[in-house]
Amino acid sequence: MSKTVAVIGLGYLGATTAVALALVGHRVIGIDQDAAKVEALSAGKLPFYEPGLDEALTEALATSNLVFQSAHDHGSRDVDVFLLCVGTPQQRNGYGADLRYLESAVDALTPYLRSGAIVTGKSTVPVGTADYLRYRIEQQTNVDVHVSWNPEFLREGNALKDTLTPDRIVLGTQDAHSLTVLRELYQPMAEAGVPIVEVDIKTAELVKIAANSFLAMKISFVNAMAEISEGVGADAVSLATALGYDERIGNKFLRTGIGFGGGCLPKDIRAFQARANELGLGASVAFLADMEDINLRRRTRVLDIAKAELGDLNGRRVTMLGAAFKPETDDIRDSPAMAVADLLWSAGADVTVHDPKAIDNVHAMYPHLRATADLDEALQGADLVVVGTEWAEYALADPQAAAALVTRPLVIDGRNVLPYRAWQAAGWKVIALGRNLDNALVTA
Ligand code: UGA
């Protein structure tokens, strides 16, 4: 049965959720206090790069199921479910999650809540946040409001597909009415075969942060094996391939390299530790601190290799291939590529960053670095090339043409994506993180 939904917060999560729910037939009001964002979305323009979402936005707008506005109005009184999709960034002065956007979203919403209203969080939050928000609402109104949690698992670069056909949908409720309405909201997904997991609210809050911690753990595990491999002359990519054939382990999220970044995994594992410490349960997730150390060491490893190869980095020209924290996004938040670029710059190198999509963000956040979307221009005169993001165009680049542009054909593959035998054949010295490329048995 079609529902009326308000999606509050129109970033990656909210914009994608609004579009997806409109496409499956619900009436959606997307709300964000940023009037420029609302105007852009209303005109069918996405304020960020996400493959396929712009076409889907146009399609959803054409159905008249989707409108955007910068504040609540009388229409909010007819809403069946309010979905909270605002960001929960890391606190400025701590490791915990900053809940201020959730607080202000709830405060703006409360005057419009009628008795029986359903407020459902989708943002990634510390366990206990739903209880806290319910308490906050109760302090401001006498109406009877139901709060529930329905965490989102979408990946940037794959956001629409992950929303329309996710691996699972988790519904965390504590009242029958919310559960019934949320089941109806996701009926189209359930009919398409998506498993629905119905749990209590605290479990729902925890599932998301546990999932992100587990993913980060897989990456850090394989990167720890990369450190060991480097120490003993083994090959971590071959090791990961062999591990991945074990179905209990699986081959996903075992790509070695400069590690994980982005607006989610790093801040989520920090927030999890902070919350667990608050609850006196810190020992249970103490291993997350080791994971983060492994992750950050992969970044400094690139700096160490650069120094070992070039000596003093002062004035050396380094080209960083990639700025986005992963391909198919223009998001550079906590990007490993940008962290490495900055480390090299701090050591005196003259750094040029290339990225096919994220250059505007690089200019805005790293004004001290040169940045271009032109690959040839980026490679010109380089003493060292570093692959920081696994954009397909780097794996497809012609190593011979690239060699003709640089001063010194030296590349550190921080994502293990280059067909390195072809690069070696074109005269490049290739150093790949965690790999032993001198071993003739290494062919992958
Ligand atoms: C992550 C989760 O995968 C989503 O399920 C979750 O919904 C989302 O966070 C969120 O909390 O909103 P995302 O940040 O878009 O999604 O990116 P991932 O695909 O998880 O990649 C994270 C980082 O790990 C990237 O920097 C990527 O390059 C790196 N990575 C990934 C590796 O270094 N190795 C791998 O094998 C896989």
Residues whose N, C-alpha, C, O or C-beta is under 5 A from the ligand:
A	BS01	UGA	E152 F153 L154 R155 E156 I219 F253 L254 R255 G259 F260 G261 G262 C264 L265 F325 K326
